[in-house]
Amino acid sequence: MADFDQELDASGLNCPLPILRAKKAIAGLEAGQVLRIIATDPGSVKDFEAFAKQTGNELLESGEQDGKFVFTMKKA
């Protein structure tokens, strides 16, 4: 599991809320810092891949853990 600077728990939120919350959280980070996101919406997997491409932030990790989806994203 990658190290991270901040964690966002978006469990129970449906699209597009996990992305919107992540966008806000990433805005508060310094370049190179890592945000870990926990989500329960299956659609978030594709959402975060698209979000990374659109924003230039790097999706370091995308996986499933204990029935939740976990992402780590590095701010560009």
PyRosetta script that sets phi, psi and omega in degrees:
from pyrosetta import init, pose_from_sequence

init()
pose = pose_from_sequence("MADFDQELDASGLNCPLPILRAKKAIAGLEAGQVLRIIATDPGSVKDFEAFAKQTGNELLESGEQDGKFVFTMKKA")
pose.set_psi(1, 127.9)
pose.set_omega(1, -178.4)
pose.set_phi(2, -67.9)
pose.set_psi(2, 150.5)
pose.set_omega(2, 173.5)
pose.set_phi(3, -71.0)
pose.set_psi(3, 152.7)
pose.set_omega(3, 179.5)
pose.set_phi(4, -144.3)
pose.set_psi(4, 157.5)
pose.set_omega(4, -177.5)
pose.set_phi(5, -94.9)
pose.set_psi(5, -29.3)
pose.set_omega(5, -177.8)
pose.set_phi(6, -147.5)
pose.set_psi(6, 150.0)
pose.set_omega(6, 179.2)
pose.set_phi(7, -122.0)
pose.set_psi(7, 138.5)
pose.set_omega(7, 177.7)
pose.set_phi(8, -121.6)
pose.set_psi(8, 120.0)
pose.set_omega(8, 177.5)
pose.set_phi(9, -100.1)
pose.set_psi(9, 105.5)
pose.set_omega(9, -179.7)
pose.set_phi(10, -106.1)
pose.set_psi(10, 24.2)
pose.set_omega(10, 178.8)
pose.set_phi(11, -58.1)
pose.set_psi(11, 137.9)
pose.set_omega(11, 176.9)
pose.set_phi(12, 83.8)
pose.set_psi(12, -8.2)
pose.set_omega(12, 179.1)
pose.set_phi(13, -93.4)
pose.set_psi(13, 140.8)
pose.set_omega(13, 178.1)
pose.set_phi(14, -101.9)
pose.set_psi(14, 158.3)
pose.set_omega(14, 177.5)
pose.set_phi(15, -49.1)
pose.set_psi(15, 137.1)
pose.set_omega(15, 5.1)
pose.set_phi(16, -98.1)
pose.set_psi(16, 14.8)
pose.set_omega(16, -175.2)
pose.set_phi(17, -58.9)
pose.set_psi(17, -43.4)
pose.set_omega(17, 178.8)
pose.set_phi(18, -57.9)
pose.set_psi(18, -40.4)
pose.set_omega(18, 179.5)
pose.set_phi(19, -67.2)
pose.set_psi(19, -44.3)
pose.set_omega(19, -179.3)
pose.set_phi(20, -61.8)
pose.set_psi(20, -42.2)
pose.set_omega(20, 178.8)
pose.set_phi(21, -66.7)
pose.set_psi(21, -39.5)
pose.set_omega(21, 179.9)
pose.set_phi(22, -65.6)
pose.set_psi(22, -40.0)
pose.set_omega(22, 179.3)
pose.set_phi(23, -59.1)
pose.set_psi(23, -44.6)
pose.set_omega(23, 179.7)
pose.set_phi(24, -65.4)
pose.set_psi(24, -43.4)
pose.set_omega(24, -179.4)
pose.set_phi(25, -65.2)
pose.set_psi(25, -42.0)
pose.set_omega(25, 180.0)
pose.set_phi(26, -65.5)
pose.set_psi(26, -35.4)
pose.set_omega(26, 178.8)
pose.set_phi(27, -60.0)
pose.set_psi(27, -29.0)
pose.set_omega(27, -179.2)
pose.set_phi(28, -86.7)
pose.set_psi(28, -3.0)
pose.set_omega(28, -179.3)
pose.set_phi(29, -94.2)
pose.set_psi(29, 160.1)
pose.set_omega(29, 173.3)
pose.set_phi(30, -84.4)
pose.set_psi(30, 156.3)
pose.set_omega(30, 176.3)
pose.set_phi(31, -56.3)
pose.set_psi(31, 135.2)
pose.set_omega(31, 178.7)
pose.set_phi(32, 91.7)
pose.set_psi(32, -12.4)
pose.set_omega(32, 177.6)
pose.set_phi(33, -79.0)
pose.set_psi(33, 159.1)
pose.set_omega(33, -173.6)
pose.set_phi(34, -118.0)
pose.set_psi(34, 132.3)
pose.set_omega(34, 177.0)
pose.set_phi(35, -107.8)
pose.set_psi(35, 131.5)
pose.set_omega(35, 174.9)
pose.set_phi(36, -104.6)
pose.set_psi(36, 129.1)
pose.set_omega(36, -177.3)
pose.set_phi(37, -118.7)
pose.set_psi(37, 134.5)
pose.set_omega(37, 175.3)
pose.set_phi(38, -115.6)
pose.set_psi(38, 127.0)
pose.set_omega(38, -178.3)
pose.set_phi(39, -137.5)
pose.set_psi(39, 158.5)
pose.set_omega(39, 177.9)
pose.set_phi(40, -115.6)
pose.set_psi(40, -9.2)
pose.set_omega(40, -179.5)
pose.set_phi(41, -78.8)
pose.set_psi(41, 117.0)
pose.set_omega(41, -179.2)
pose.set_phi(42, -57.8)
pose.set_psi(42, -28.2)
pose.set_omega(42, 179.1)
pose.set_phi(43, -67.8)
pose.set_psi(43, -16.5)
pose.set_omega(43, -176.6)
pose.set_phi(44, -66.9)
pose.set_psi(44, -23.7)
pose.set_omega(44, 179.6)
pose.set_phi(45, -59.5)
pose.set_psi(45, -52.9)
pose.set_omega(45, 178.5)
pose.set_phi(46, -68.9)
pose.set_psi(46, -37.1)
pose.set_omega(46, 179.8)
pose.set_phi(47, -57.8)
pose.set_psi(47, -46.3)
pose.set_omega(47, -177.3)
pose.set_phi(48, -71.4)
pose.set_psi(48, -30.8)
pose.set_omega(48, 175.2)
pose.set_phi(49, -64.5)
pose.set_psi(49, -45.2)
pose.set_omega(49, 179.5)
pose.set_phi(50, -66.4)
pose.set_psi(50, -41.3)
pose.set_omega(50, 179.7)
pose.set_phi(51, -59.5)
pose.set_psi(51, -42.7)
pose.set_omega(51, 179.6)
pose.set_phi(52, -62.6)
pose.set_psi(52, -44.8)
pose.set_omega(52, 179.7)
pose.set_phi(53, -63.6)
pose.set_psi(53, -43.0)
pose.set_omega(53, -177.2)
pose.set_phi(54, -68.6)
pose.set_psi(54, -36.4)
pose.set_omega(54, -172.7)
pose.set_phi(55, -97.4)
pose.set_psi(55, -15.6)
pose.set_omega(55, -177.7)
pose.set_phi(56, 82.2)
pose.set_psi(56, 0.6)
pose.set_omega(56, 174.4)
pose.set_phi(57, -76.6)
pose.set_psi(57, 147.9)
pose.set_omega(57, -174.1)
pose.set_phi(58, -94.2)
pose.set_psi(58, 123.6)
pose.set_omega(58, 175.6)
pose.set_phi(59, -83.8)
pose.set_psi(59, 104.4)
pose.set_omega(59, -175.4)
pose.set_phi(60, -78.9)
pose.set_psi(60, -35.6)
pose.set_omega(60, -173.3)
pose.set_phi(61, -150.1)
pose.set_psi(61, 139.6)
pose.set_omega(61, 177.5)
pose.set_phi(62, -144.2)
pose.set_psi(62, 116.6)
pose.set_omega(62, -177.3)
pose.set_phi(63, -160.6)
pose.set_psi(63, -177.6)
pose.set_omega(63, -178.9)
pose.set_phi(64, -118.1)
pose.set_psi(64, 135.9)
pose.set_omega(64, -177.9)
pose.set_phi(65, -144.3)
pose.set_psi(65, 122.8)
pose.set_omega(65, 179.2)
pose.set_phi(66, 52.3)
pose.set_psi(66, 40.3)
pose.set_omega(66, 177.5)
pose.set_phi(67, 76.5)
pose.set_psi(67, 7.3)
pose.set_omega(67, 176.7)
pose.set_phi(68, -119.5)
pose.set_psi(68, 159.3)
pose.set_omega(68, 178.9)
pose.set_phi(69, -98.1)
pose.set_psi(69, 131.0)
pose.set_omega(69, -176.9)
pose.set_phi(70, -121.5)
pose.set_psi(70, 131.4)
pose.set_omega(70, -179.7)
pose.set_phi(71, -129.1)
pose.set_psi(71, 144.0)
pose.set_omega(71, 168.9)
pose.set_phi(72, -122.5)
pose.set_psi(72, 131.9)
pose.set_omega(72, -174.9)
pose.set_phi(73, -130.9)
pose.set_psi(73, 131.8)
pose.set_omega(73, -178.4)
pose.set_phi(74, -100.5)
pose.set_psi(74, 128.9)
pose.set_omega(74, -179.7)
pose.set_phi(75, -70.5)
pose.set_psi(75, 132.6)
pose.set_omega(75, -179.3)
pose.set_phi(76, -69.9)
pose.dump_pdb("model.pdb")
